[in-house]
Amino acid sequence: MTVNKLILGDNLEVLKTMDSDSIDLIYLDPPFFSNRDYEVIWGDEGEIRSFQDRWAGGIDHYIGWLKERVEQMYRVLKPTGSIFLHCDWHADAYIRVDILDKIFGQHKLINQIAWCYTSAANTKHRLPQKHDTIFWYAKGNTYTANIDDIRIPYNTKTEANYKEGLKGSGTLYDGKIKSDEGILNEKGKVPEDWWTDIAIAARYPKGSPNNIGYPTQKPMALLERIIKCASNEGDTILDPFMGGGTTIAVADKLNRHWVGIDQSVQAVKVTELRLNQQTDLFTNIYANSYTLQLYKYDYDTLRYQNAFEFESWIVGQFGGTSNAKQRNDFGLDGKMPDNTPIQVKRSENIGRNVIDNFFAAVQRSDKKLFDKNIREAKPVGYVIAFSFGRGAVEEVARLKNKENITIKLVTVDEIIPIAKKPAIHIEINELSRNEDGTREIEFIATGQSKAGIEFYSWDFNYQIDRGFKPSVIIDKEGKQKRLLKAGSYPVAVKVVDNDGLESIEEIKLKVNGTIEFQ
């Protein structure tokens, strides 16, 4: 696994397609067994489908649902890899005994970590339950454990004791100092298996990377500790319940490769936006190349991309092998497993001339195969295009009826699902003028898509050379207000629909005596 991937889909089905022994570290934060409606976070169709029967059979149903996914995670994990499974008190005992111990083995439990935190609580008959459990299991006997990389810096008192020890007043132990807080060194203290120094996301300012508005978001410091501890630079991290994208964002910052999977369109697109927000795509080799795998593909992107790249890709999607040489190939672009030729045309309304040229080319390229396919009533070749004109269709029908020769016409949307990206319109209103010269400006974005609109994102300092880096990641209504002084403001808004397709609109706003934009 060398390419970073964001994948929209059921993680069980996606995991089944992944190579065995390909992942170095898995972190998963599956929906907790709480029987509460807040487990549907984004509210889009994919997530609701995933959750609608989650609790139908009680704890046994939930454990069965999760177990078959962890079995696949065990398969894709390298022999030296680790898994960190994040859960709470509702099902932690069941998850350990019925899933992790059975799949990994009891002796492969490295730590049962308690992540302790504080938040509002209203309990009258019991103590507030303010910790989550994170199980750390290794797949093999050898695993990555960079304990020194996650030491906690000393507080003032501990640091003073350490410095005194260096002068000879402390007790030396293997070149380090032994104090009441354990064995210390210059990097700090090794955290125990209970973590009280990492606050929940709600404690961070709204809109910050640690609090993007995703209700069950985990703080970046938590994932940074796990990833630093159990992986190395260049390793591949998998998060099969991607959610708000924190694992992916942190893995990318720490120079790891990554794979993120989620059933929710919004989760995948929000994660993509977080990557754009934090990453210089021109210098970070890990973020320089990643793939986004959705249910549907944008027509315009496919139709107008590099012709050779499209030909190679669509031939592979069709089940064939592309012609990499592009020379002495009679104009053919690939072949099926039985060597039957494939021609690709990255255009609409293909005419009869294409069929005539293709018919001649398949005979010249391999006359024996051509004759064999006719005898066996198989297609002598395939032509792939976005659409075919009347002349092409009529000629293919004539060859079939008059000469018993089959040329198969295949439209791109028969191979992969295609949709049109959403349209977007921006409206700007001046709401007020203040004594200090600032203006309150309202920005209204309206998106249109047959699939329906998921959300909007805004970049209030848009620069085309650095890409879209959102100031506001999630805006469900498409409305923002800003206090602006006199000056020029490049603003861009992105709309995402229920298929995961997007459009971006840029405006150049000038605030002076009047409000002007283009």
Secondary structure, 3 states (H helix, E strand, C coil): CCCEEEEECCHHHHHHHCCCCCEEEEEECCCCCCCCHHHCCCCCHHHHHHHCCCCCCHHHHHHHHHHHHHHHHHHHEEEEEEEEEEECCCCHHHHHHHHHHHHHCHHHEEEEEEEECCCCCCCCCCCCCCEEEEEEEECCCCCCCCHHHHCECCCHHHHHHHHHHHCCCCEEECCEEEECCEEEECCEECCCCEECCCCCHHHCCCCCCCCCCCCCCCCHHHHHHHHHHHCCCCCEEEECCCCCCHHHHHHHHCCCEEEEEECCHHHHHHHHHHHHHHCCCCCCCCCCCEEEECCCEEHHHHHHCCHHHHHHHHHHHHCCEECCCCCCCCCCCEECCCCCEEEEECCCCECHHHHHHHHHHHHHHCHHHHHHHHHCCCCCEEEEECCECHHHHHHHHHHHHHHCCCEEEEEHHHHCCEECCCEEEEEEEEEEECCCCCEEEEEEEEEECCCCEEEEEEECCCECCCECCCCEEEECCCEEEEEECCEEEEEEEEEEECCCCEEEEEEEEEECCCEEEC
